[in-house]
Amino acid sequence: MTSLLDAMTRRPRPLTNLAGGDRVVLFPSLGYLSRDQRQWIIDVHGDVSAPGKIGLGKRVLLKLLKRAMGAADDEMTSPLFQARIERFVACDRPGRRVAVRICDETFRLVRKSRHNGHFQAAVRIAVGQVREPSPGESAGDDATIPIEVCGSKAAGRAYLLPPTGLSIISDIDDTLKHSQVSCKRTLLTNTFLRPFETIPGMAPVFRHWSETGAAFHYVSSSPWQLYQHLAEHLESEGFPDGSFHLRPFRLRDHLLRRILMLRRSGKLGVIRGLLKIFPQRRFVLVGDSGEHDPEVYGAVARRHPSQVAGIFIRQLDTKRDEGLRYAHAFRGVDSSLLKLYHAAKDLAGVRIEG
C-alpha cells in the first residue's frame, strides 16, 4: 500500500536534465513520410557540450596541432583559431535527457546523449499537423519545420522532403570551399587558422538548382565540431539551405591521424542511407577528385542506378592523368551521368532533372 501511495505521489520525471552551463546545438536534419504516408518522421540530431578546463592531454594535443600547422604563438591565440577549436576542447555531455517542441507538441527523446555529447532520435508528427510541401517545391522556409529544445535556447529545423523530387548531395571541402586535403599542413591551416575561401561561382550554380526545385544535403568528412562555422560560411556565401551530414570526432582520437583518416571513409554509408530513406527521389552527386568521391559515387551509382541522375567531379590536378582511376571508379556506370569539370562555369549549362 505504501509503495502504491509513493508511486501515486511521486513527482513526474523532468523532461530534461540539461544543466545551466550546457550548450546545445541542433543540426539541420530531414523529415520524410512514413510508409503509410500518415506521419512525418522527423530526424532530431544535436550536440550537448559545456566549456571546461583544458587538461594536460588536450594541451599536449594542441601543441602537436601547432607543430603540424607550423603556427606561430599569435596564430594560436587569435580569435579565429579560438573559435574554430572551441568545440574540440569543450567537454562532451553524455547522459543528457533531451526534449524538443515541434508543432506545439513536446517530445522526450528516447535516447540520452552519447559519450560524444550527440543525441539523435526520430519523432513522428501526424501529416495533418504540418503543411506538406508539393513535389516540385524546394527545401526553403515553407518546407521546413522548426524545432525547439526544452530548457535551452537552442533551436533548429528539419527539411520536409516529399517522396519524389531531386536532391543534390554535395561534398564541401575542395568542392564548395578551398581546403587542399592532399596536403596535411595546408588542410589543417585552412581548417583552423584561415578564413574559409569559397570556390568561385559554385553558390550561383547551387542557387539556380535550388530555384528549379532541388533539395540539398551537405555530406562531408569534416568533423561535427566545425558544423556552425561551415554552416555560417555557406549561408554567408549564398548557398541554399540543406541538411548536414558530417563526421563524429573526438580531439583525443589520435588528433591528426584521425582528422586525415576520416576523409577516407564514411560517406558511402551516409549516402546510401539517404537513398534508402527516399527510394523514389533522384540524386545528383557533386564532389572532387582530391578525396575518394569518384570511388564512392561510382559505388553508389552501380548499386542504385535508377536513383542517380548525375555525377559531377571537380578536377583538382589538371596535370595528372586520371583516366585509369576514373575507368575503375565508374566501371559499369552510364557514362552520360558523369561530368568532369574544372570551374563552376563548366556547370552553368548543365541541366539536371529529377
ABEGO torsion letter per residue (X at the ends): XAAAAAAAABBBBBABABBAABBBBBBBBBBBBBAAGABBBBBBBBBBBBBBBBBAAAAAAAAAAAAAAGBBAAAAABAAAAAAAAAAABBBBBGBBBBBBBGGBBBBBABBBBAAGBBBBBBBBBAAABBBBBAABBBBAAABBBBBBBGBABBBBBBBBBABEBBBBBBABGAABBAGAABAAAAAAAAAABBBBBBBGAAAAAAAAAAAGBBBBBBBABBAAAAAAAAAAAAAAGBBBBBBBBBBBBAABGBAAAAAAAAABGAAAAAAAAAAABAABBBBBBBBAABAAAAAAAAAAAABAAABABBBBBBABAABBAAAAAAAAABGBBAAABBBBABAAAAAABBBBX
